Amino acid sequence: MMQYAITTQDNPINPLDDFRAWFVFDSLVNHYNTCDLLSRIAKTSDGLTDEENNQIISDAIDRIVATIPDPNGKSYVKVSKDISETIY
């Protein structure tokens, strides 16, 4: 299964690899609040499967990337990672 996240072009940190460092750069240093933007658009639910929620997140990111300029005037970027092999 693929996992998706959103970031800004100027953020050098992949949120799927180091979310804490990414979040510090995004929200605490630059005040972009990208997570808040995504949560307003991606209406996930505990009543849905992981796959369904993942698709909602992916679709919301696609919508943001296509229609909303990011706070620094560049663009948002969708990143992905295959987590099929991940063992918890």
DORONU-358756 format. One record per residue (C-alpha): residue number from 1; residue in three letters; y, x, z. Coordinates in steps of 0.02 Angstrom, whole numbers, plus 50000, padded with zeros to 5 digits. Layout:
N
{NUM 'ala' {Y X Z}}
...
// end
This chain:
88
{1 'met' {50000 50000 50000}}
{2 'met' {50175 50059 49960}}
{3 'gln' {50310 50061 50092}}
{4 'tyr' {50491 50045 50039}}
{5 'ala' {50658 50092 50115}}
{6 'ile' {50838 50101 50064}}
{7 'thr' {50961 50243 50083}}
{8 'thr' {51127 50302 50014}}
{9 'gln' {51145 50439 49883}}
{10 'asp' {51235 50554 50003}}
{11 'asn' {51103 50545 50140}}
{12 'pro' {50991 50699 50124}}
{13 'ile' {50857 50627 50239}}
{14 'asn' {50718 50513 50179}}
{15 'pro' {50704 50366 50302}}
{16 'leu' {50517 50357 50272}}
{17 'asp' {50495 50538 50328}}
{18 'asp' {50617 50551 50474}}
{19 'phe' {50692 50382 50518}}
{20 'arg' {50784 50441 50674}}
{21 'ala' {50877 50580 50584}}
{22 'trp' {50911 50465 50437}}
{23 'phe' {50978 50330 50553}}
{24 'val' {51094 50452 50642}}
{25 'phe' {51169 50505 50474}}
{26 'asp' {51179 50326 50408}}
{27 'ser' {51239 50227 50558}}
{28 'leu' {51304 50342 50691}}
{29 'val' {51391 50475 50585}}
{30 'asn' {51447 50374 50433}}
{31 'his' {51444 50195 50500}}
{32 'tyr' {51359 50128 50342}}
{33 'asn' {51240 50016 50440}}
{34 'thr' {51118 50005 50295}}
{35 'cys' {50983 49932 50409}}
{36 'asp' {51098 49787 50451}}
{37 'leu' {51131 49754 50267}}
{38 'leu' {50945 49754 50228}}
{39 'ser' {50906 49639 50374}}
{40 'arg' {51035 49512 50314}}
{41 'ile' {50952 49502 50143}}
{42 'ala' {50766 49530 50179}}
{43 'lys' {50707 49378 50275}}
{44 'thr' {50542 49442 50345}}
{45 'ser' {50436 49349 50471}}
{46 'asp' {50298 49382 50596}}
{47 'gly' {50210 49234 50517}}
{48 'leu' {50187 49329 50353}}
{49 'thr' {50063 49466 50311}}
{50 'asp' {50117 49647 50303}}
{51 'glu' {50100 49639 50114}}
{52 'glu' {50211 49485 50102}}
{53 'asn' {50344 49561 50215}}
{54 'asn' {50334 49723 50117}}
{55 'gln' {50364 49628 49954}}
{56 'ile' {50514 49539 50031}}
{57 'ile' {50587 49706 50084}}
{58 'ser' {50555 49782 49912}}
{59 'asp' {50638 49635 49824}}
{60 'ala' {50788 49640 49942}}
{61 'ile' {50811 49827 49911}}
{62 'asp' {50803 49798 49723}}
{63 'arg' {50938 49665 49741}}
{64 'ile' {51050 49779 49844}}
{65 'val' {51027 49927 49726}}
{66 'ala' {51069 49817 49576}}
{67 'thr' {51220 49725 49646}}
{68 'ile' {51303 49808 49796}}
{69 'pro' {51395 49973 49792}}
{70 'asp' {51365 50076 49948}}
{71 'pro' {51505 50114 50070}}
{72 'asn' {51542 50286 49997}}
{73 'gly' {51570 50218 49822}}
{74 'lys' {51409 50284 49746}}
{75 'ser' {51251 50180 49752}}
{76 'tyr' {51105 50135 49861}}
{77 'val' {50936 50211 49821}}
{78 'lys' {50762 50139 49844}}
{79 'val' {50632 50261 49911}}
{80 'ser' {50445 50231 49926}}
{81 'lys' {50291 50308 50002}}
{82 'asp' {50107 50268 49979}}
{83 'ile' {50038 50230 50152}}
{84 'ser' {49865 50179 50093}}
{85 'glu' {49791 50339 50160}}
{86 'thr' {49887 50335 50325}}
{87 'ile' {49776 50326 50479}}
{88 'tyr' {49854 50249 50634}}
// end
